[in-house]
Amino acid sequence: MEIITSVEELQSKLTTQKRKKIGFVPTMGALHSGHIALVKKCIRENDISVCSIFVNPTQFNEKSDLKKYPRTLEADSNLLEDAKLDFLFAPGVKEIYPKGEKSSVKVNLDGLDRKLEGAFRPGHFDGVVQVVHRLLNIVKPHKLYMGQKDFQQFTIIQKMIDNLKMKVELVVCDIQRDFDGLALSSRNRRLTKSKRKWANLLYMNLLRTKELMKFNTVEEVENISLDSLGLPAGFKPEYFTIINGHTLNKVTDWKDARYLVALTAVWAGEVRLIDNVILKKTKKRTN
């Protein structure tokens, strides 16, 4: 595995691989087995595999959150080398956002960025779109790999790809979970023991939705789940909602969409956790 920190060097290396299929996994580091699952799928499906580690400052609403975000480059590098990655791209901020060079991108997201996470983290997805667009222009991969856990994020990135007619295929991979069902996340390591004990409550509530939806309305399921998520000490749910997976709009009836997803976000002390499950999805898209 080669570790590269400059855009120029990475592009020079990849230019020599023009006829080969390139796969790309963007991350912010603090890697766990969920990230490695993405990387391994990327390696299996492509000739050349690239993973980036870049803690993007433009997608953090709070400077304190950016400061607290774990930086574990050495440990991450070891994990990626063990996985047999080809290139690790670990640039500094000046490489991604060089002074005097326009890095912003205008994309009509049809309001996808203002719902759910966007309502609680205004401007967050502007930063996500900005950095992913920049990274895609640097790496120019054939396939981009992202996880289902950040449901709204990959939906928005697909919208960006479609609107800008970018020549890359987005591959969404299943959520990787801990032994008790908690969705793997770099933030999990910041959970206190007492909060970690109850953190799988998010997944348990999401799974329960599949049973509750047989006998309850959408509103009733949402209210039951919100009440349950607020029971452990220090847990403060921000939302539990059922949406149309294509539009991210809330549904009011189980028949409102062919693609139904339950999503939740909860503060467990000082750590914000998100999770989701797909309740229903048919191949034919009519919504």
N, C-alpha and C positions, 0 to 999 in steps of 0.2 A: 504494500500500500504506500502511495506517495501522499505526503501532506503538503498542500500548496496554500499559500496565503495571498497571492496576488492574482488579480484578474488576468493580467497579461500572460503570466506563466500557465495558468489553467487553460486559457483559450489556445495557447500555443501547443500544449500537450494534446488537447482534444482535436485540434485541427488535423493532426496526423492520423486521427481515427475516423476520418470523414465517412468512410463506407461502412462503418460499424454502428450498431444500434446502441444508443446511449440512454441509460436510465438514471433518474435523479431523485434523491430524497432530501428535501430541505428540512433542517431541524434547528433548534436553538440550543442543542447540547443537553447536558445532564441526562444522558441516554439511559434507557431502560430496555427491557426485553420487547416492549411494543415497538420501539424504534428499530431494534435489530430485526424484528420480523419483517418490517418494511424493507430494510436493507437487503435481507436475504431473498425476498421476493424479487426485488430489483435486480439482484445479481443473477438469479435464475433466468429471468426473462430478457436479459440484455447482454450485449457483448462487453460493454464498458459500464461500470457502475460509479456514480458520483454521489457523495453525501456532503452536504454543507452544514457547518456549525457556525451560526451567527446569531447572537442575541440582538434582535432588531429593536432599536430604541424607539422607532416611530409607531410601534403598535402597543406601547405601554401607556396607560392613562395616568398612572401614578409613578413618579420618579422613585419612590421608595420600593415599589414592586420590581422595577427594573434593577435597582441596586441589590435586592434580595435574591434575584434569580440566580440559581446555582451555576457556577462556571467550573466544569470538571474536564477540561480538555484532555489532560493526560489519560485519565480513566476512560474517557470516551474513545480516544484514539486506540487504546488497547482492545476495546470491544469491537471496533470496526476492523481492526487488523485481524483479529480472530475470525471475524465473519468473512474475511478475504475480499474486502472492498478494494476497488482499484484506486480511487482518488478521494481524499478528504480535503475539502475546500474550507479553510478556516480563516476568512478574511477579517480585517479590522473595519471599523466604521468608515474610514476614509476611502477604503477600496470599494465599498458598496455605494457610498454617497460621496463621491469626489467633489471637492469644492469647485463651484463654477459650472458643474455639469447638471443638467436637469434630470432629476430622477423620479419625479412624480408622474403619474399616469391618470388620465381621465377615462373612466369607464362608467357607462350607464348601468347601474346595478338594479334598477327598478325597485329601489327601496329595500332590497335584501339585507343591506348593511345597517338598516335602522331598526330592525326588529330584534327580539330576543336578546342576544349578547350585545348587539348594537345599541339597544335602549339603555343598558346598564353600563356600557363601556363606549361612550360616544367617541368616534374617531379611530377606534381600534382597527376596524377593517380597512380604513384608508391606508393604515400602515402595513397591514397584511398584504393588500393588493400591491402596494408600492414595492415591497421587498420581494415578493414572489415574482412579479413582473420583471424586476431587475435581475434576479437570479436566473430566471428562464432565458433572458436575453444573453446572459453570460455563458451559461452551460449549453443552451440550445439542445435539450434532450428530446428524445423521441417519446419517452414516457416519464410522467411525473407521478410520484407515489405519496399519498397522504392517507391518514387514518380516519376512520368513521367517527371517532370520539369527538372531533371538532366538526360536527355535522354542518353547521352554518358556514364554517370556514371553507370547506371543500365545495360546498354549493356555490359560494361566491366566487371561488377561483374558477370553477367550471364556467360560470357566467362570464368572467373576464376572458377566458380562453375563447369562448364562443363569440363574444362581441368583437374581440380584436383579431379573430381568425388566426390564432396562434397555432402553429403546427406541432402540437404536442397532445398526447393522450393522457388524460387524468385517470389514474388507477386508484380506487378507494379500497383500502384494506380493513378487514374486520377489527373491532376493538379487542385489544389484548387485556386480559384481566388477571388480577391477583387471585390467590387461592380462595378468597371469600367473595369474589365477584367485583371488587373495587376496580374500576377502570384505571389502568396504569397511566401515570402522569409524573412528570418531573417534579411537580408541586407536592406530590404525596410525601416526599421525604421531609417536608416541613410540618407534617401533622404531628401533634403531640400524641402520646400513647393513648390517652383517653379519647381523643377525637378519632384516631385511627381505628379504635375498637368499634366505633359506630359508623364509620365511613361507608361501609358496604350497604347502608340503609338506602342510598341512592339507587343502587342496582336492584335491591329487593323491591322497592316501590315501583320501579320501571317494569320488572317482571310481573308484579301483581296486577299491573294494568291490563295484561292480556286476559286475566280472569275477570277483573272488575268490569271490563267493557261489555261483557256478555249480559250483564244485568243492570248496568247503570248508564246514565247519560254522560256525555263528555264532561260537562261542568261538574257533575257529582264525583267523577273519577279524579279530576284535577283538585277539587277541594279535599277529598279524602287523603290524597297523596301529600298535599301541602301541609295538612295538619300533622300527618305522620312524620314528615321530614323535620318538623320543628320541635319534636319531642325531646331528643337528647340535649343535655345542657350545652350551650354554646353553639348550637346549630341554628342557622337562620336561612331558610329557603328564600331565594329570590324569585324563582318561578318553577312551576311544573305545568307543562302545557302540551297539548296535542295539536300537531300541525299537519298541513299538506306539505309533504317532503319536497315538492317541486317549487312551490311558491313561498314557503315558510309562513304562510298565513295560518292563523288559528282556525280550527274547525269547530263547529257547534254540534255537528251530528256525525256519527260514525260512517255515514254514507256520503259525506261531503267530498271525499277524495279517494282515489285508488291507491294512493301512496300516503300512509299515515305513520307518523313518527312521534314518539313521546320523548320530550327533552326536559332536563332539569338542571338547575344551578343552585348550589347551596354553599353558604359560608360555614365552614367547620372551624370555628375559632378565627384565626387570621388567614386561613387558607381557603381559597375559592375552588370548589369542585364542580365539574360538569359531567354529564353522562347522557346517553340516549339509547333507545331501542327502536327498531323498526317494527311496527305493529302489523302493517299490511303493505304489500307492494306487488303490483301487477305490471307486466311488461308493457302493456298498452298504455300510452300516456295521453290522457284526455283532459287533465287539469293543469 
